[in-house]
């Protein structure tokens, strides 16, 4: 836009110059003609006689010449100044020729002429001095003189701009005979210039005040313009920047990258965008995004260069956080299983190429459950964070530690010569964890059991190594804990199971038969109306020795025993029966139930659910099936996608649970028939404490709404979390702030009482 304004200004200047040249040349020609005509009419006379002749020719006689001048004045009007017939040296009269011009300024084409002093009075008071000086210069210099001035339009009473180009005709002795001039109406041009100037000023003010960084520099990289935002970015005043080489004012960390990007510009590639890490004025490190636009001449040389930049540090931080979240455990910050598997595959590839081994250690905390159940999950989370910190401090940069879930950690000890190095690290782990922890003013005593698998003795692939380490961990637990054991490559099948899962295996096999599982129901609220819209069914195990157990403790056992499908079917049936009971009592609430991978992959799930709903006379719309985001990653199989589609066609609602804990489901959101996204409680927990997590929650809500999905927040425990979610437009929420999970009887009373008071 700045370039267009400059071009338009150049065009106006060229037109003005051309019109002035035309007027001057025309004036020269017509002056010569007028002088010749007067001379021929009166013959050769002296200078004083010639003035008298000209006065008579123009003023009273010479009607043909008068009409000739009227026809020739094709611009606006013409003014001829001659001495008055018989008057003194200061007595001059003006003659005006033209159609509309004289009337504009209130003069006439009277052949007697107008007193020159009356003409001066027509000129705007602020311009009279300059006009008089120009006329005096014209008379003395004997060359064309141009002056711009204002008069008051007698018709509209508005100022009108005129430009007069005048010429003094002199005799051979350089004495002035008469003055001849053209007067042009340049009011439209002046108005256009004023509008153009105002537009340029508005544009400049807009550019100056933009929050983006804007700079302009020439072919030598000398800065010709910088806006206020860029001055603040560099911490320098504008006077200190203009005329300087761009590369000399940039932060040192960006100079080379900027040089390379600018060098890549060409007439064929005149624009580009890039991101660059940059030091901030306060010493911090951030990121900037720049868009470059180069202007080239016909020879392909750079004429001018514009750049627009902005600070994208917050966005880059959020992107890095999302990537970190995909590969790291949200609680401890350690690598998660996905990243650990990648590191393990690299170690296996190195081991296959040559000598050298590594160790894989599986670590399980002894009696962690006692502390976690006794003091609450937040206490347990802080204890796990402290454990992670101590374990991380024991490792070399080449080693990897990951958290697989719960209280299970895994270490990849690389570049290992023999088993002695693994034993040394295992003893260091036991010593480090044996030192007491201070959590919330509570002294915690812990120990750990460790299973170790060596490569290649314990296996040549990831599955074999983990199986060997799990078996060794089971032996360490069985031998009393607080110790380590090496795993053999061939181990009994029972020892191939993780020890935490194995000790519950036998009990789990009997739990379904003994009816030890039961459901709790947590209400779900619609945030705009604050009304209960449904419940989520949550399974618990009433263990005869360990008491009530949460799913995180026994679901892995059910999966290892291949009985997760059987447990899932029981949960689904029990939840639907409870929903039918509420429906019979007139309480219409949606029931959310979690599905396991085994349920989706095995058998005709859609048909099974359809039969169940028909038998209980339940509406499909009252059932919502939840699938964890980690499972969505595996839904590339077309048969699994088809199963979900048949469920959606049945009328059942589908939801992604723990959304945000993975990174691959985004590719399937637009293709799979999900109705609801449930935000992972790890993000909700950090609302008010971690701006990055708030950004993720805000992004998930916006993404879901743009795709036409509803959003449910899990684990809402504080008013601050609730206020944030409402402000961001979250649709539904559940958590202890509203109600803990309730047994069926308590949930019935709660839902009934809430409906009565709503």
N, C-alpha and C positions, 0 to 999 in steps of 0.2 A: 504493500500500500504506500509506503514512503517513497518507493521508486516511482510509482504512478503519479504521486503528487509532484515530485521533482520534474518528471517529464512534462506534466501539464504546465508547470510554471515556465519551463524552457520554451514551450510552444507559444505561450502568451507573449513572452519576451521577443521571440522571432517575429510574430505577427505585428507587434508594435513597431519594431525596427523597420520592417518592410513598409508599413503604412507611412512612417515618417520619411523614409527615402522617397517613396512615391510622391508624397506631398511636396517635398523639397524640390524634386526635379520638375514637377508640374508647375510649381511656383516660379522656378527659374525661367521656364519656357514662356509662361503667360506674362511674366514681367517684361521679358524681352519684347514680346508682341505688343504689349501695351505701350512701352516706351517708343518702339518703332512707329506705332500708329500715331501717337501724339506728335512725334517729330515730323512725320510725313505731312500731318494735317497743318502744321503751323510753320514748317520750314525751319531753317537753321536760325536759332536764337540763343541768347545768353542763358545762363543757368537760371537767373531770376525770371526771365521771360518764359523759360520752359516750365517752371513751377506754375506760372499763371495759366499757361496753355493747358497743362494737365488738369488744373482745377476746373477750367472751363469745360474741357472735354468730358471729364468724369461727372462734374456737378451739374452743369446746365445744358451744355450742348452734347453733341456726339451721341445721340440716342441709339445709333446702331451699335456703337461700342458698349454702351450700357447693357443692351440686350445680349450682346455677345458674352459679356462677363456673366450674366445670369445663367446663360446656357452652359457655360464652361464650369461653373462652380458645382461640381458633381459630388462633393463630399457632404458637408453640412452647410456651411456658409463661408463667405469670404469677406474680409475686411480690408479696405484700402484707405489709407490715411494720407491726405494731401494738405498742403497749406491752404488756408481759407483765402478765397479771392479777395485781394486788397487788404488782407489782415496782416497783423504783426507776426513776428517769428514764432510766438507761442500759440497763435490762433490756428488750430488744425481741426479739420473735420474728417469724420469717418464715414465711409460709404460701405454698405453691407449688401451682399448679393447672395441669393439662395432662396429656397422655397419656404422651409419651416424654421430654419435656424434663427433668423432675426426675431421672429415672433416669440421664440422661446425665452429670449433675454429681454424682450420688451423694446426692441428697436425696429425701425422700418426701413424700407428700401427707397425712402424719400431722396430724390435727386439732389436736394440741397445738402444732404449729409447730416451727420450728428456731431455735435461738439464732442471732441475727444475726451473732455473732462466728464461729460455725462456717461460716456462708455466706461470710464474708470469707476464711476459710482455703481455700475452694474455688477462689478466684481465683488466677490465675497470679501468682507473686511480683513479676514485673516490672510488672504492671498494677495492683497493690493501691493504691499511692499515688494514681494517677490516678483510680481508682474511688472511693476514699474522698473525694477532693476533689470529685468530681462529686456524690456523695450529700450531702455537706455543703452544697454550693451549692444543690442541689435543696430541701433542708430550709429553708434560709434565704431563698431567693428566692421560693419558692412558685410557680414556673413549671416547665413540662416541661424535663427535662434528658436529654440523650442521651449515652451513654458506650459505647465499644466496648472489650471486654476479652477475655481468654482464660481458659478453664478446661481442665482435663485430663479428657478423656472417660474415665470409669471403665471402660468396656467395651473401648476400643481403646488406652488409655493414650497417645492422641495429643492434641495441643492442638486445641481447638475454639474458634472465634471466635463471640462473642455480642454482640448490640447490645441494650442496655436503655434503654427510653424510660420515664422515671418522672415521677410527679406527686405533690406533697405536698398533702393535703387539710387545710385550715385552718379553724378556727372563725372567728366574727365578730371575735374579738380577734387574728386572725392567728397563733393558736397551732396548731402542727401536731397533727393528730388521728391520721393514719396516712399511710403511703406506699404508693402503688399503682404498679405498673410491668409492662410487657410485656417479655419477653426473647425475642429472635429469634435463631435460629441462622444466622449469616451466613458460615459456613465456606466453602460453595461459592462465594459471591461473592468472598471474600478470595482463594480459590485462583484464581478466574478473573482477578482483578485482578493477582495475582502472575504468572500465565502471560502475561497481556497486557503487563505491564510488562517481563517477560523478553523477550517477542517484540519489543516496541518497542525495547528496548536492543540486541537482536541485529540488528534491521533498521537501526538507526542506525549500529551498528558496521560493518555491511556497507557502508552508503552512505559512511561516513567513509573506509573503506579502499579503495573502488573506485578503479582507476586513471583512470577517466573524470572529467571536471570536472562536478560537480553543484552546482547553486545553486537557491535558492528565494527568491522575493521577492513582496511583496504588491501591492495595486492601485496603490500609489504608487511602485512599483519599488524599495522599500526591501528590502534583503537580509535575509532571516530565517534563512537557512541556507546554509552553504558547506562543502564537504568538504575534506579535507586536500589532495587533488590540486589543487583549484582555488586554494587558498591558495598552494601552491607555484607554480602557473602565474602568479599575479599577483605573487608575491614579497612577500606581505603576510600578517600574522597574522590569525587569525579575528576577534579583537577589533577590529581596524581595519577590518573589512569589514561586520560586522553592523550594520544600521540605516542604512547608506549607500545613496544612490541608485546603482543598478547602473551607469548611464551614467557616473558620476563615477569609477568604479574600473576601467573597461575601458581597454585600450590605445587611444590616440587614433585609430589607423587603423581601428578596428572600431566606433567609437561610432555613426556615421551609419548604417552598414549594419544594425547591431543595432536601432537606433531604428525604421528603416523596416520591418524584419521583424516586430518586436513590434507595431507599429501595424496590421499587416495581419491580426492575429488577430481572430477574431470567434466568437460561439457556433456559427455554421455552419462555421467553419474554425478549430477550436481547437488544431490541431496543425500543425506545419510543420518542415521540415528545410532547412538551408542551409549553405553553406560561406563562410568569410570569411578573407581574408588578415589575419594578425595579427602584430604585433611580439612577439618573445620577450623574456624577462627579461634574456637575455644580449645583446640588441641585434640578434639575427638576425631574419629575416622567415620566417614559416612559415604554415601553413594549419590552420584549425580547422573541424570539422564539428559543428553544433549541432542538436539536436532540441528543439523547444519544445512545451510542453503547458500551456495556460491553462485554469483552472477558472472558470466563470461561474455567477452566481446566477440566480434566476428572472427578474430584471429585465435580464439581459444584461450585468451589470457584472462586471469581473474581480475574483475573490476571492483567488486564489492562482495562482502561476505557477512551474512547475518547468522547469528546463533541464538537459540532459545534453549534454556536449561532449567531444570527443577531438581529439588532435593527429593530423592526417592529412598532415603535411608530407612524410613518406616516401612515402606513396601518391601524392600530387600530384606529387612529384618523379619518381616512376617513370612516371606517366602523361605528364608533360611530356617525359620522356626518350623514351618510345615514340613520341610525336608527332614529336619532333625527329628520331628515328631514321628515321621514315617519309619525312621531307622533307630530311634532311641526310646527307651522306657520313659514315660512321662513322669513317673514318680521319682526315680533316682538319677535320671539323666544318662544312665549307662546304655550301651548298645542293646537293642532288643534282639529277638530271635532272627529276624530278617537280616539284620546287619551281621550278626554272629555267623549265620549260615554262609554268608558271602565270604567272610574272613576264613571260615573253615574250608571252603572250597578252594580258596587261594593257597592255603597251607597244604591241602591235599595235592594240588597241582605242583607245588614246589617239591613236595616229598616224592612225587612220581618221577620227577626229572633227575633226581640225584640223591646222594646220601644226605642224611640229616633228618631229624625227627621232631616231633612235638608231642605235647601232652594235652589231653582234654580232661578238665576237672569239673565234676558236678558237685555243688555245695548246697547242703540243706541245713537250715538253722534248727537246732534242737530246742524244743519247747517254745518256739515262737508263738504258737497258737495260744498258749496260756497267757502270754503278755497281751497279745492282740485282742483276745476275747475279754480278758479281765479289765483292760484299761481303754478299750475302744479302738476303732479303726484309725482315727487320726493319730493316736499314740503309736499304733503299729506302723503307720506310714513313716513317721519320724524316726522310728527305730530302724526301719529298712534303709532309710536315707543315710543314717549314721553308719550302718554296716557297709553300705556301698562305698562310702568315703574311705573307710579303713581298708577295704579290699583293693580299691583303686590305687591307694598309696603304696601297696606292696609290689606293684607290677612294673615291668620295664615298658618303654614306649612301644616295643615290638609285640607285646602281649595284648590280649583282648579279654575284657571281662564283660559279661552280659547278664541281664536279669531275664529269666524265662517266664517269670510269673510267681505270685505268692512269695514264699521265702526261699526260692530256688535260684541260685546263681551258677554261672558256668564260666570257667576260665580257659582260654586257649593260650598255652605257654609255648611260644615259638622258639625255634633254633635250639632245640634241646639235644644234648649229647647222650645222656643216659637217664635211667630212672632216678639217679641220685638228685638231679636238679629238680625233678618233680616232687620228690619227697621233701626236699628242703623248703620249697614253696608251700607245700601242704602244711608242714609244721609251723611256718610263719603265719599262715592263715589261722590255724588253731590258736596260736599265741595271741594274735591280734584280737580275735573275737572273744578270747577268754577275759580280756580286760573289760572291766565294767563300763557300762554306758550310763550317762546321766540324761534322761529324757523327761522333760517337764518336772524337774526336781525329784524324779524317781530314779533310783539306782537299779539298773537292769543287768543281770548276769546271764550271759549267753554262751553257748558252745555251738560247734558245727560238726557235721559229719561230711566226709569228702570221699567221693569215688573217682578214681583216676584211670583213664585209658591212654595207653601209649601208642603212637604210630611208629611202625606198622603192626606192632605186636597185638594191639587191641582191635585192629580192624583197618581196612584200606578204603573205607568209604564213610561218609558222615553218619549214616544210620547205624552201621556196625560199631563205630566208636562211641556214639551216645548210648547205645544199648549196653556196651561193655562197661561204661562209666556208671550207668544206672544200676547195673548189677553189683558193682563194687560199692556203690553208695548204700545199697540195701544191706550188704554185709557189715559196713561200718555202723549202720543204725542197729542192726541186730546184735552187734557186739557191745552195745552200750552207748554209742555216740561219742562225740568229742574226739574223733580219731579219723584216720584216712586208711583207705584200702585200695590196692591196685586190682584192676579187673583183668580176668583171663579172657582170651578171645572167644573161647567156647564156654558158655555158662548155661546152667539149667534155665528152662523157659521161665520159671517163677522169678529168677533173679534178673531177667531181662526187663522186668517192669520197674518203673521208678519206685523207690522205697516208700514214699509217702502214699502213693496209690496202692502199692502192694499190701500194706498193713491193713487197708480197708477192704481189700478185694473179697475176702471171705465173708465179711459182715455185709457187704453190699449184695452179694448173691442171695442173701436171706432177707434183705430189707424189704423188697417188693412183696414177698410172701407174708412177711410179718406186718405189713401195712404200716411201716415206720416212716414213710414219706407223707408229707401233708403240704397244703398250699396256704399261703398268706396272700392277702389282696391289698395292694396299695392304690388308693384313689388317685385319679388323674383329673386335673382342673383345667377348665377353659379360662385363660387369663383375662380376656376382655370382659367376660360376664361373671367370672369368679364362681362358676357352677361346676359341679362334678359331672364329667362327661364319660367317665369310664374307670376301669381298674386294670391293673396288671397283675397277673397270677405269678407268684414267686414260690418256687419249691424249696422245702427245707427237709432235713433228715433228722429225725428224733433218734439219735444213736443211743443204744442202751448204756454205753460206758462214757462216751464223750459229750453227751447232751446234744442240744440242737446244733446242727452243722450247716454252714452256708454252702451254696453250690460250688464255690471255688475249690472246696475241699474234696467233693466227691464226684463232680462232673468228669474230671480227668480219669477217675477210676472207671466210671460208667463207659467212657469212650474206649478205654483200654480193654475192657471186658466185652466190648461189642454189644452192650446192653443199653446204650444211650437212646437207641430208637424205641426200645421197650419203655424206658422211663419217660421219654417224650410223649409217647402215645397215652400213657397213664395221666400225665399232666394235662394234655389236651382234653381228654375225656372228662376228667374231674372238673376242669375249669368250665367246660361247656355245661356240665350238669348243674354247677352252681349258678351259671348265668341263666339257665332255664328256670331254676328255682326262684331267682329274683324276678324274672320276667312274669312268672305265674303270680307273684305277689305284687305286680304292678310297678316294679322298679326296673326301668329300661336303661341299662348301662352297658357300654361296649366293654368287651373282655379282650385284653391283650395277652397273648401267649407266645413264649419263645419257641422257635423250631430249631431242631438240631440238624446238622448235615445229614445224619443217617436217615432222618424222617423224609427229607427232601429227595435224597438219592434213591431210597428204597421203596418199591411198590407204587401203587396208585394213590398218592397222597390226596389229590383232588377228589377222587372218588370216595376215599375213606372219610374225608371231612364232609363231603356232601351227604353221605349216608348218616353220619353222626348228627348233622344239623336237621335232616329230615326226621330222624327218630326222636329228637328232642324238640322238634318244631321251633327251632331257632332261626332267626333271620341271618343270612350270611353277612349282612352289613354290620351286625353287632359283634362280629369276630374280627380281631386284628392279629395277624401272625407276624412276629418279629424275627428278623434274621440278622445276625451280627454282621458288622461290616467286613470282618475277616473272612466270613463265608462268601460274601459277595465277590471277593477276589477270585474265588474258584468257580464262579458261575459262567465261565466261558463255554462250558459244555452245553451244547444246544438242548439236550434232553432236560437238564436242570432248568434252563431258561423257560422251556416249554411247560414244565411243571408249575412254575410261578405264574405263567400266563394263564394256565387253566384255573388256578386258584383265583386270579383276578377276574376271569370270566365268570366264575361261580358267584362273584359278588363279595368275596372275602377281601378285606383291606390288608395291605402288606406294608410293613415298616422296616427300615434299616435301623438296627439297634447299635449303640455305641458309635455313632457316626463321628468321624474325625480321628478315630484311633488308627486308621489305615490310610493308604494313599492311592489305591488302585480302583476304588469303587466309582470314582468320578467318571470314568470312561463308560460306565454302564447306567448312570443315573437317567440319561435321556432315553435309554432303550428298555429298561426293565420297568414293570408296572407297579412301582412303589408309590404309595400314597403319603407316607409320613417318614420324616427323618428324626431320629432321637439322638440329641447331642450327647456325646460321651461325658459322663459325670466328671471326668478329670478336668475338663475345661470349665464346667460350672463351678467347681470347687475353688478355682483361682480367680473368679470374678471379684474385682475390688482389690486384688493383690498383684495380678500380672496383666499389664496392658496387652501383651501379645496374645494371651488366651482370650481376652475380651475381643480383640480383633478377629480371632478365629471364630468365636461365637457369632459375632456380627456378620461375618462373611458367610457362615453356614445358613443363617436365617435368610440373608439376601438371596443366596443360591437357591434354597428350597422354594422361596416364594416366586422367584423368577421361573422356576420349573413347574409351578403350580402345586407344590407339595406343602403339607403342613409340618410344623416343627414342634417337637416335644423336648423339653429340658428335663433331664433326670438329675436326681440328687440335690434338689434345691433345699438349702438348709438355713439361709439367712434372708432377712428383709432386703439387704443390699443386692443380693443376687436376684431376688424377685423384682425389685424396682428396675434393675438393668434390663432384665428380660422383657418386662412390659414395655419399657421405653424403646426397645429395639424391635418390637412387634412379634415376639415369640407367641405362638398360638396356645400351647398347653404346657403344663409343668406338673411334676410330681416330686415328692421328697418329704423329709421329716418336718420341714416347715409347715406342711399341710397336714400330713398324717404319716405315721410309720406303717409298715405292712401289718395288716390285721387278720386275725383268724376269721373264718367265715361268719360266725355268729356276731362278732364285734363289728365286722365290715357291714353286715346287714343292718345293725342298729345305727351305725355311723351314717350310712348312705340314706337310710330312712329319715333320721333326724336332720341331716343336712338339707334333704329335699323339702322337709316341712318348714324349715326356716329360711330357705332361699327366696 
